Amino acid sequence: MYSITAEALETHFGARSPREEDLVRAFTSHRQRIEHIAESLFELTQAREILLRSGHIRFAG
């Protein structure tokens, strides 16, 4: 299971504001990329839960 911060969605995936509808739209539009980053972190850390933060996205390239 993973989650992503509003800040990461705003900074890296174009969410216009922290309003729910803007965050959901950004997540939906970029879901494949977000899930790829989460999968990479799961493999790297062997964690069961991950909170994706802006720094994770930045370092993922």
C-alpha positions as CSV (number, residue, x, y, z in Angstrom):
1,M,0.0,0.0,0.0
2,Y,1.2,3.5,-0.7
3,S,0.1,7.1,-0.5
4,I,1.4,10.4,-1.9
5,T,1.4,13.8,-0.3
6,A,-0.5,16.7,-1.6
7,E,2.8,18.6,-1.9
8,A,4.2,16.0,-4.2
9,L,1.1,16.1,-6.4
10,E,1.2,19.9,-6.6
11,T,5.0,20.1,-7.1
12,H,5.5,17.3,-9.6
13,F,2.2,16.3,-11.1
14,G,0.4,19.6,-11.7
15,A,-2.2,19.7,-9.0
16,R,-3.6,23.2,-9.1
17,S,-4.4,23.4,-5.4
18,P,-4.7,21.1,-2.3
19,R,-8.4,20.8,-3.0
20,E,-9.5,17.2,-3.3
21,E,-10.7,17.4,-6.8
22,D,-7.4,18.9,-8.0
23,L,-5.4,16.3,-6.2
24,V,-7.5,13.4,-7.6
25,R,-7.2,14.8,-11.1
26,A,-3.4,15.1,-10.8
27,F,-3.1,11.6,-9.4
28,T,-5.4,10.1,-12.0
29,S,-3.5,11.8,-14.8
30,H,-0.1,10.6,-13.6
31,R,-1.1,7.3,-11.9
32,Q,1.1,5.1,-14.0
33,R,4.3,7.2,-13.2
34,I,3.4,7.5,-9.5
35,E,2.8,3.7,-9.3
36,H,6.1,3.1,-11.0
37,I,7.9,5.2,-8.5
38,A,6.1,3.5,-5.6
39,E,7.0,0.0,-7.0
40,S,10.7,1.0,-7.3
41,L,10.7,2.1,-3.6
42,F,9.0,-1.1,-2.5
43,E,11.7,-3.1,-4.3
44,L,14.5,-1.0,-2.8
45,T,13.2,-0.8,0.8
46,Q,11.2,-4.0,1.2
47,A,8.6,-1.8,3.0
48,R,5.0,-2.7,3.2
49,E,3.7,0.8,3.2
50,I,5.2,3.9,1.5
51,L,4.4,7.6,1.7
52,L,5.7,9.2,-1.4
53,R,7.0,12.7,-0.7
54,S,8.3,15.4,-3.1
55,G,11.9,14.3,-2.5
56,H,11.2,10.7,-3.6
57,I,9.8,12.1,-6.9
58,R,12.7,14.4,-7.4
59,F,15.3,11.6,-6.9
60,A,13.3,9.2,-9.1
61,G,14.0,11.5,-12.1
